[in-house]
Amino acid sequence: MSPRNKKNKRESWGLRESILTFIPGNSVYSTMRSRNARHGVAFILPFIIGFVFFMAKPLLDSFIMSFNEVTLAQGGGFNSKFIGLDNYKYALGVDPYFNMRLVEEIPRMAINAVATLVLSFVIAVILNQDFKGRTLARAIFFLPVILSSGVLPGIESQNEFYNMMQGINEEIATASGVNLSATLQDLLAVSGVGSGVFDVLFQMIDAIYDIVMASGIQIIVFLSGLQAISPSLYEAADVEGCTAWEAFWKITFPMVSPLLLVNAIYTIIDFFMKNDNRVMERINELWNRLEFGHVSAMNWIYFAVAMAFIGVATLIISKGVHYYED
């Protein structure tokens, strides 16, 4: 089947076929695509059950709160007064910090997301090579996933020795008056050499800690995709005189491209959910002040921005994704 026919076949899969996938006794039910779809649903079924029973109601309550003035009631509970879009107007037009921090954080998260995808893909390609100590190297690069799951943030926030050393480091930097990154940026700005490009580059360098800590899962996903590529494809390319660089762009990247979309969506969500970004800090500040209506409105605005960001990224990346099915 030609690639054009495969594309038309994927596009013809509509709501009817999706329903028939789970109903035995029809031609759609027995296809490989239906079996794969049912296996996928089985894997995410625990999340679906957990979402329905534990997350759906709080999500709905938050949406309702965003249109109400919510105050604590005596004896427990909440008092709600419908005020329409006032909470959204406050978030977008009155609050002095929310819009400013949102505009500042979105570009930073976009840069970090791109850097994370590039770094994780490069590391996955390296770790897929045959060399001594490969297993140890893979374990080292997966350590950020374990550390960022709660162990390291807890150490950073509660360890007195860590806080003391961090304070000493800041004092030394302040006393010496030397900031290598800032100094180099100033020199490049004076010379006029690609200031815009270097600004983005230095943002990535300054955020290298966050980028490395967020790359563990992406490395594993890319690595699984690289290991699924048949060696016979590279052998055939080598027989035809294909260079390693050509094999990368003609075989490796197209075969792994579907995982690029998966990792992009995961990375964007991961950065948007981090509690250390300034938008979440502002939302937490208002939460501590018991401004539940304003907090709910800001959360839904933030959610809408994240979904728009994911939609744009999906639209861009999907144009370069190659699928090999059936």
C-alpha positions as CSV (number, residue, x, y, z in Angstrom):
1,M,0.0,0.0,0.0
2,S,1.4,3.4,-1.0
3,P,1.9,6.2,1.6
4,R,-0.9,8.2,0.0
5,N,-3.4,5.3,0.4
6,K,-2.2,4.8,4.0
7,K,-2.8,8.4,4.8
8,N,-6.3,8.2,3.3
9,K,-7.0,5.1,5.3
10,R,-6.0,6.9,8.5
11,E,-8.1,9.9,7.7
12,S,-11.2,7.7,6.9
13,W,-11.2,6.3,10.5
14,G,-14.1,8.2,12.0
15,L,-16.5,8.0,15.0
16,R,-18.3,5.0,13.6
17,E,-15.1,3.0,13.3
18,S,-14.0,4.1,16.8
19,I,-17.2,2.8,18.3
20,L,-17.1,-0.5,16.3
21,T,-13.5,-1.0,17.7
22,F,-15.1,-2.1,21.0
23,I,-18.1,-4.1,19.7
24,P,-17.3,-7.7,18.8
25,G,-18.7,-9.3,15.7
26,N,-17.8,-6.8,13.0
27,S,-15.0,-6.3,10.4
28,V,-13.5,-3.3,12.2
29,Y,-13.2,-5.2,15.5
30,S,-10.8,-7.8,14.1
31,T,-8.3,-5.4,12.5
32,M,-4.8,-4.8,13.9
33,R,-5.6,-1.1,14.4
34,S,-8.6,-2.0,16.6
35,R,-6.6,-4.5,18.6
36,N,-3.9,-1.8,19.2
37,A,-6.6,0.7,20.2
38,R,-8.1,-1.7,22.7
39,H,-4.7,-2.4,24.2
40,G,-4.0,1.3,24.5
41,V,-7.3,1.9,26.3
42,A,-6.5,-1.0,28.6
43,F,-3.2,0.6,29.6
44,I,-4.8,4.0,30.3
45,L,-7.9,2.5,32.0
46,P,-6.6,3.0,35.5
47,F,-6.1,6.7,34.8
48,I,-9.6,7.0,33.3
49,I,-11.1,5.4,36.4
50,G,-9.0,7.6,38.7
51,F,-10.0,10.7,36.8
52,V,-13.7,10.0,36.9
53,F,-13.8,9.2,40.6
54,F,-11.2,11.6,42.0
55,M,-10.6,14.5,39.6
56,A,-13.8,15.1,37.6
57,K,-15.8,16.6,40.4
58,P,-13.0,19.0,41.7
59,L,-12.4,20.1,38.1
60,L,-16.1,20.9,37.7
61,D,-16.2,22.7,41.1
62,S,-13.2,24.8,40.0
63,F,-14.9,25.8,36.8
64,I,-18.0,26.8,38.7
65,M,-16.0,28.7,41.3
66,S,-14.4,30.8,38.5
67,F,-17.8,32.4,37.9
68,N,-18.5,33.0,41.5
69,E,-17.3,35.0,44.5
70,V,-16.4,32.3,47.0
71,T,-16.0,32.9,50.7
72,L,-15.6,30.6,53.6
73,A,-18.8,29.8,55.5
74,Q,-19.0,29.6,59.3
75,G,-19.0,26.0,60.4
76,G,-17.3,24.8,57.2
77,G,-18.0,24.9,53.6
78,F,-18.3,27.8,51.1
79,N,-20.6,30.6,50.2
80,S,-20.9,31.3,46.5
81,K,-22.3,34.3,44.8
82,F,-22.5,34.4,41.0
83,I,-20.6,37.3,39.5
84,G,-20.2,36.2,35.8
85,L,-16.9,37.0,34.2
86,D,-15.7,39.3,36.9
87,N,-13.0,36.9,38.1
88,Y,-11.6,36.6,34.6
89,K,-11.7,40.4,34.2
90,Y,-9.8,40.7,37.4
91,A,-7.2,38.1,36.3
92,L,-6.6,39.7,32.9
93,G,-7.1,43.4,33.6
94,V,-6.8,44.2,37.4
95,D,-4.2,41.8,38.9
96,P,-0.8,43.5,38.6
97,Y,1.3,40.4,38.4
98,F,-0.7,37.6,36.6
99,N,-0.5,38.9,33.0
100,M,3.1,40.1,33.4
101,R,4.3,36.7,34.7
102,L,2.3,34.8,32.1
103,V,3.9,36.8,29.3
104,E,7.4,36.3,30.8
105,E,7.0,32.6,31.6
106,I,5.5,31.3,28.3
107,P,8.6,32.2,26.1
108,R,10.9,30.8,28.8
109,M,9.0,27.5,29.0
110,A,8.9,27.3,25.2
111,I,12.7,27.7,25.0
112,N,13.2,25.1,27.8
113,A,10.8,22.6,26.1
114,V,12.7,22.9,22.7
115,A,16.0,22.5,24.5
116,T,14.8,19.5,26.5
117,L,13.6,17.7,23.3
118,V,16.8,18.4,21.5
119,L,19.0,17.3,24.4
120,S,17.0,14.2,25.2
121,F,17.1,13.1,21.5
122,V,20.8,13.6,21.2
123,I,21.5,11.7,24.4
124,A,19.2,8.9,23.3
125,V,21.1,8.6,20.0
126,I,24.3,8.4,21.9
127,L,23.1,5.9,24.5
128,N,21.8,3.7,21.6
129,Q,25.3,3.1,20.4
130,D,27.3,0.0,21.4
131,F,30.0,1.0,23.9
132,K,31.3,-0.2,27.2
133,G,29.4,1.0,30.3
134,R,26.3,1.7,28.3
135,T,24.0,0.3,31.0
136,L,25.6,2.5,33.6
137,A,25.4,5.6,31.4
138,R,21.7,4.9,30.8
139,A,21.1,4.6,34.6
140,I,22.9,7.9,35.2
141,F,20.8,9.8,32.7
142,F,17.6,8.3,34.2
143,L,18.6,9.5,37.7
144,P,17.0,13.0,37.1
145,V,13.6,11.3,36.9
146,I,14.1,9.7,40.3
147,L,15.5,12.9,41.8
148,S,12.9,15.2,40.5
149,S,10.1,12.9,41.7
150,G,10.3,14.5,45.1
151,V,13.6,13.5,46.7
152,L,15.7,16.3,45.4
153,P,13.1,19.1,45.8
154,G,12.6,18.0,49.4
155,I,16.4,18.1,50.0
156,E,16.6,21.6,48.4
157,S,13.7,23.0,50.5
158,Q,14.4,21.3,53.8
159,N,18.1,20.6,54.0
160,E,19.8,23.3,56.1
161,F,23.3,22.4,54.9
162,Y,22.1,22.8,51.2
163,N,20.5,26.1,52.0
164,M,23.6,27.3,53.8
165,M,25.9,26.4,50.9
166,Q,23.5,28.0,48.5
167,G,23.6,31.2,50.6
168,I,27.4,31.1,50.7
169,N,27.6,30.7,46.9
170,E,25.3,33.7,46.4
171,E,27.3,35.8,48.9
172,I,30.6,35.0,47.1
173,A,29.1,35.8,43.7
174,T,27.8,39.1,45.1
175,A,31.1,40.0,46.9
176,S,33.3,39.2,43.8
177,G,31.0,41.1,41.5
178,V,31.6,38.6,38.8
179,N,28.8,36.9,36.9
180,L,30.4,35.0,34.0
181,S,27.1,34.5,32.1
182,A,26.0,38.1,32.5
183,T,29.5,39.4,31.7
184,L,29.7,37.3,28.5
185,Q,26.2,38.5,27.5
186,D,27.3,42.1,28.0
187,L,30.4,41.6,25.9
188,L,28.4,40.1,23.0
189,A,25.8,42.9,23.2
190,V,28.6,45.5,22.9
191,S,30.1,43.7,20.0
192,G,26.7,43.4,18.3
193,V,27.1,39.8,17.4
194,G,23.7,38.1,17.0
195,S,22.3,39.5,20.2
196,G,18.8,37.9,19.7
197,V,20.2,34.4,19.1
198,F,22.7,34.6,22.0
199,D,19.9,35.8,24.3
200,V,18.0,32.6,23.6
201,L,21.2,30.5,23.9
202,F,22.1,32.1,27.3
203,Q,18.6,31.4,28.5
204,M,19.1,27.8,27.8
205,I,22.5,27.8,29.5
206,D,21.0,29.5,32.6
207,A,18.2,26.9,32.7
208,I,20.5,23.8,32.0
209,Y,19.7,22.4,35.5
210,D,15.9,22.4,34.8
211,I,16.4,21.1,31.3
212,V,18.6,18.1,32.4
213,M,16.2,17.3,35.3
214,A,13.3,17.3,32.9
215,S,14.8,15.1,30.2
216,G,14.8,11.6,31.8
217,I,11.5,10.4,30.5
218,Q,12.0,11.8,27.1
219,I,15.4,10.0,26.8
220,I,13.7,6.6,27.7
221,V,10.9,7.2,25.1
222,F,13.3,8.1,22.3
223,L,15.6,5.3,23.2
224,S,12.7,2.8,23.0
225,G,11.9,4.1,19.6
226,L,15.5,3.9,18.4
227,Q,15.8,0.3,19.6
228,A,12.6,-0.6,17.6
229,I,14.2,0.3,14.3
230,S,15.2,-2.8,12.4
231,P,19.0,-3.1,11.8
232,S,18.2,-4.4,8.3
233,L,17.2,-0.9,7.3
234,Y,20.7,0.4,8.1
235,E,22.3,-2.6,6.4
236,A,20.4,-1.9,3.2
237,A,21.3,1.8,3.4
238,D,24.9,0.9,3.9
239,V,24.9,-1.4,0.8
240,E,23.4,1.4,-1.2
241,G,26.3,3.7,-0.2
242,C,24.3,5.8,2.3
243,T,26.4,7.9,4.7
244,A,25.7,7.9,8.5
245,W,24.4,11.5,8.2
246,E,22.0,10.5,5.4
247,A,20.9,7.4,7.3
248,F,20.1,9.6,10.3
249,W,17.8,11.9,8.3
250,K,16.3,9.2,6.0
251,I,15.8,6.4,8.5
252,T,16.4,7.3,12.1
253,F,14.6,10.6,12.4
254,P,11.5,9.6,10.3
255,M,11.1,6.4,12.3
256,V,11.3,8.2,15.6
257,S,9.3,11.2,14.6
258,P,5.9,9.9,16.1
259,L,7.7,9.8,19.5
260,L,8.8,13.4,18.9
261,L,5.2,14.5,19.0
262,V,4.5,12.4,22.2
263,N,7.6,13.8,23.9
264,A,6.7,17.4,22.9
265,I,3.3,17.2,24.5
266,Y,4.7,15.6,27.6
267,T,7.4,18.2,27.9
268,I,5.0,21.1,27.5
269,I,2.7,19.7,30.1
270,D,5.6,19.0,32.5
271,F,6.9,22.6,32.3
272,F,3.5,24.1,32.7
273,M,2.8,22.0,35.8
274,K,6.0,22.9,37.6
275,N,5.3,24.8,40.8
276,D,8.5,26.8,40.6
277,N,7.3,28.9,37.6
278,R,6.2,32.5,38.5
279,V,2.6,32.0,37.2
280,M,2.0,29.2,39.6
281,E,3.7,31.2,42.4
282,R,1.2,34.0,41.9
283,I,-1.7,31.5,41.9
284,N,-0.4,30.0,45.1
285,E,-0.1,33.4,46.7
286,L,-3.8,34.1,46.0
287,W,-4.8,30.6,47.2
288,N,-3.1,31.3,50.5
289,R,-5.1,34.5,50.7
290,L,-8.3,32.4,50.2
291,E,-9.3,34.2,47.0
292,F,-10.8,31.0,45.5
293,G,-12.7,32.7,42.7
294,H,-9.7,34.6,41.4
295,V,-7.5,31.5,41.7
296,S,-10.0,29.3,39.8
297,A,-10.2,31.9,37.0
298,M,-6.5,32.1,36.7
299,N,-6.1,28.4,36.7
300,W,-8.6,28.1,33.8
301,I,-6.8,30.8,31.9
302,Y,-3.5,29.1,32.5
303,F,-5.1,25.8,31.3
304,A,-6.4,27.5,28.2
305,V,-3.0,28.9,27.4
306,A,-1.3,25.5,27.9
307,M,-3.8,23.8,25.6
308,A,-3.3,26.5,23.0
309,F,0.4,26.0,23.3
310,I,0.0,22.2,22.9
311,G,-2.3,22.7,19.9
312,V,0.2,25.0,18.1
313,A,3.1,22.6,18.9
314,T,1.1,19.6,17.7
315,L,0.1,21.4,14.5
316,I,3.8,22.3,13.7
317,I,5.3,18.9,14.7
318,S,2.6,16.7,13.1
319,K,3.6,18.1,9.6
320,G,7.0,16.3,9.9
321,V,5.7,13.1,11.5
322,H,5.9,9.9,9.4
323,Y,3.7,7.0,10.3
324,Y,4.4,3.4,9.3
325,E,1.3,1.3,9.7
326,D,-0.1,-2.0,8.5
